[in-house]
Amino acid sequence: MFAIFIICLCFHFSTIDACARDADCNLFQVCVNNVCVANNQGCNPPCVAPMVCVAPNCVAVPAPQPQPATTTTAAPAATTTAAPAATTTTVFMPFIPILFFLARRTCPPSWSLFNNNCYIASVAGRFLFNQASDWCTQTGSRVVWFDQSNAANFNSELAFVNNLAISGGSSRYWIGVNRQFGQWVWTNGSPVILSNWRPSQPDGCCGSNVTCVFVNYANFLGQWDDASCGGLFTNPQGFVCKRPL
């Protein structure tokens, strides 16, 4: 369901290249590495200009249409005969109608909203990390990562995700952390700065390819263990996906 607004503007949008945040970019763009790029979140395959992404569809911004404007023709200079009365002529001036398809600011069904992001916890089960990652990708999301802008935001999101997973029956669940070249990084590419490792973790135990992270069920505090990405364990082992609103 989309809300539709038509706004008539008498100028063209200028292209914005540099940015520090999404708000610096035009509609249907996001800020990536300080450059405004097309926002294709939720559209698969990505939209090709001039199409824009209004998830889950690519839509076209309509072409300019004419708008009538009124001009007045001045009376000619006086002569020996009476000047004709001023006449009115209607001409067409171009304008740009911008059709905004604005998705409601809500999460899809079955997803939960928290701080402008949408989350969903898997059913309780026994999932490999790659299975979790593939499922999240198919829904336009990633295995959950956490806000590291400050400790308060990190801890509040950590608690929200932990409660969401436990309420779904998964006291042990994958989160989006992987070890790459000796460094722990999130699925969105940022390095792990704030963490919630369980005491003695990470310890590299046990199995091969111990480069993934799950939340341990032992104390229900959302603490982390490193684990084999292909490991299956006795306890229910789910996952949580996250996508921006």
C-alpha positions in Angstrom: 0.0 0.0 0.0 1.5 3.4 -1.0 0.5 6.9 -0.3 0.6 9.0 -3.5 1.4 12.7 -3.6 1.9 15.0 -6.6 4.1 18.0 -6.1 4.6 20.4 -9.0 8.0 22.1 -9.0 9.3 24.8 -11.3 12.9 23.6 -11.2 14.9 20.5 -11.6 16.5 18.7 -8.7 20.3 19.2 -8.7 22.5 16.2 -8.4 24.1 15.8 -5.0 27.4 13.9 -5.0 29.0 14.4 -1.7 27.1 13.5 1.5 27.6 12.7 5.2 24.3 11.1 5.8 21.2 9.9 3.9 19.4 13.2 4.6 21.9 15.0 2.4 20.9 13.1 -0.7 17.9 13.4 -3.0 14.7 11.3 -2.7 15.4 7.7 -3.7 19.1 8.0 -2.8 21.2 6.9 0.2 24.6 8.0 1.3 27.3 5.3 0.8 31.0 6.2 1.5 30.1 9.9 1.4 28.6 9.6 -2.1 24.8 9.7 -2.9 23.8 6.6 -4.8 20.5 5.1 -5.9 18.6 3.4 -3.0 17.8 0.0 -4.2 17.0 -1.5 -0.8 14.2 -4.0 -1.2 14.3 -4.2 -5.0 15.8 -7.3 -6.6 17.2 -6.9 -9.2 18.3 -3.3 -8.6 16.4 -0.6 -10.5 18.0 1.0 -13.6 17.6 4.7 -14.1 15.3 6.4 -14.7 13.4 3.8 -12.7 13.5 4.2 -8.9 13.1 1.7 -6.1 9.8 1.7 -4.1 10.2 -1.7 -2.5 9.6 -4.2 -3.7 9.0 -2.7 -7.2 10.9 -0.4 -9.6 8.7 2.5 -10.7 9.1 5.3 -13.2 9.0 9.0 -12.4 6.6 10.5 -14.9 7.9 12.7 -17.7 7.3 16.5 -17.6 3.8 17.6 -18.5 2.7 21.1 -19.7 1.0 23.5 -17.4 -1.0 26.5 -18.7 0.3 30.0 -17.7 -1.2 33.3 -18.6 0.7 36.2 -20.2 -0.6 39.6 -21.3 0.2 41.3 -24.6 0.7 45.1 -24.2 -1.3 47.5 -26.3 0.6 49.0 -29.3 1.8 52.6 -29.3 -0.8 55.3 -30.0 -1.4 56.2 -33.6 -3.9 58.3 -35.5 -6.4 55.5 -34.9 -7.6 54.1 -31.6 -5.4 51.5 -30.0 -7.0 48.1 -29.6 -7.7 46.8 -26.2 -5.1 44.6 -24.4 -5.5 41.0 -25.3 -4.9 37.9 -23.2 -3.1 34.9 -24.6 -2.7 31.4 -23.0 0.6 29.7 -23.5 2.1 26.5 -22.0 5.0 26.6 -19.6 6.7 23.3 -18.7 6.8 22.1 -15.2 7.9 19.0 -13.5 5.4 16.9 -11.7 7.1 14.6 -9.2 5.1 11.6 -8.2 6.2 10.5 -4.8 5.4 6.9 -3.9 6.0 6.9 -0.2 5.9 3.5 1.5 4.3 3.6 4.9 6.8 4.0 7.6 6.1 0.6 9.0 7.8 -2.8 8.9 6.5 -5.7 6.8 4.1 -8.2 8.4 5.8 -10.3 11.1 8.7 -7.9 11.4 9.3 -5.8 14.6 10.2 -2.1 14.5 13.0 -0.7 16.7 14.9 2.6 16.2 14.0 2.9 12.5 15.0 -0.7 11.7 13.0 -3.8 11.1 13.8 -7.2 12.7 12.6 -10.7 12.5 13.6 -13.8 14.5 13.6 -17.2 12.9 11.5 -20.0 14.3 13.4 -22.3 16.7 15.5 -24.8 14.8 19.0 -25.8 13.9 20.4 -23.5 11.2 23.8 -23.2 9.8 25.1 -19.6 9.6 25.0 -19.7 5.8 21.4 -20.8 5.9 20.6 -17.9 8.1 22.5 -15.5 5.9 20.8 -16.7 2.7 17.3 -16.4 4.3 18.0 -12.8 5.5 19.4 -11.9 2.0 16.3 -13.1 0.3 14.2 -10.8 2.5 16.4 -7.7 1.7 18.1 -7.9 5.1 21.2 -9.1 6.8 22.0 -11.3 9.8 21.6 -8.7 12.6 24.4 -6.2 13.3 24.3 -3.6 16.1 24.4 0.2 16.4 27.9 1.1 17.6 27.4 4.9 17.7 27.5 4.8 21.5 27.3 2.3 24.3 23.7 3.2 25.2 22.4 2.5 21.7 24.4 -0.7 21.5 23.1 -2.0 24.8 19.5 -1.1 24.1 19.5 -2.8 20.7 21.3 -5.8 22.1 18.6 -6.2 24.7 15.8 -5.8 22.2 17.3 -8.4 19.8 17.9 -10.8 22.6 14.3 -10.6 23.9 13.0 -10.9 20.3 15.0 -14.1 19.7 14.1 -15.7 23.1 10.4 -14.9 22.6 10.6 -16.8 19.3 12.0 -19.8 21.1 15.7 -19.4 20.2 17.9 -18.9 23.2 21.0 -19.6 21.0 21.0 -17.6 17.7 23.4 -16.4 15.1 24.4 -12.7 14.9 26.1 -11.0 11.9 29.7 -11.1 13.0 32.5 -12.9 11.1 36.2 -13.1 11.5 38.0 -11.9 8.4 41.8 -11.7 8.2 42.0 -11.9 12.0 39.5 -9.1 12.6 35.9 -9.4 13.7 33.5 -7.5 11.4 29.8 -7.1 11.0 27.7 -8.2 8.0 27.4 -4.5 7.0 31.2 -4.3 6.6 32.0 -2.3 9.7 34.5 -3.6 12.3 33.4 -4.7 15.7 34.1 -1.9 18.1 31.6 -2.6 20.9 31.0 -6.3 21.9 29.3 -8.5 24.4 31.6 -11.6 24.5 31.0 -14.2 27.2 33.9 -14.5 29.7 36.8 -16.4 28.0 35.4 -15.8 24.6 36.4 -15.8 21.7 38.5 -18.9 22.2 38.6 -20.5 18.8 36.8 -23.6 20.0 35.5 -25.9 18.6 35.6 -27.4 15.1 36.8 -26.0 11.8 36.1 -22.5 10.4 35.5 -20.9 13.8 34.8 -17.5 12.3 31.1 -17.0 13.2 29.4 -15.8 16.3 26.2 -16.9 18.1 24.6 -15.7 21.3 25.0 -18.3 24.0 21.9 -19.6 25.8 23.7 -20.2 29.2 22.6 -17.1 31.0 20.1 -15.4 28.6 22.1 -12.2 28.7 22.8 -12.1 25.0 26.5 -12.9 25.5 28.5 -14.1 22.5 30.6 -17.2 21.7 32.7 -17.7 18.6 31.7 -20.9 16.7 32.1 -22.9 13.6 30.0 -21.4 10.8 29.0 -25.0 9.8 28.4 -26.2 13.4 25.1 -27.7 14.5 24.5 -27.8 18.3 22.1 -29.6 20.6 20.2 -26.5 21.7 17.8 -24.6 19.4 19.9 -22.4 17.1 18.0 -19.7 15.3 19.0 -16.3 13.9 17.8 -12.7 13.7 17.6 -10.6 10.5 17.7 -6.8 10.4 16.9 -4.2 7.6 16.6 -0.4 7.7 13.0 0.9 7.7 
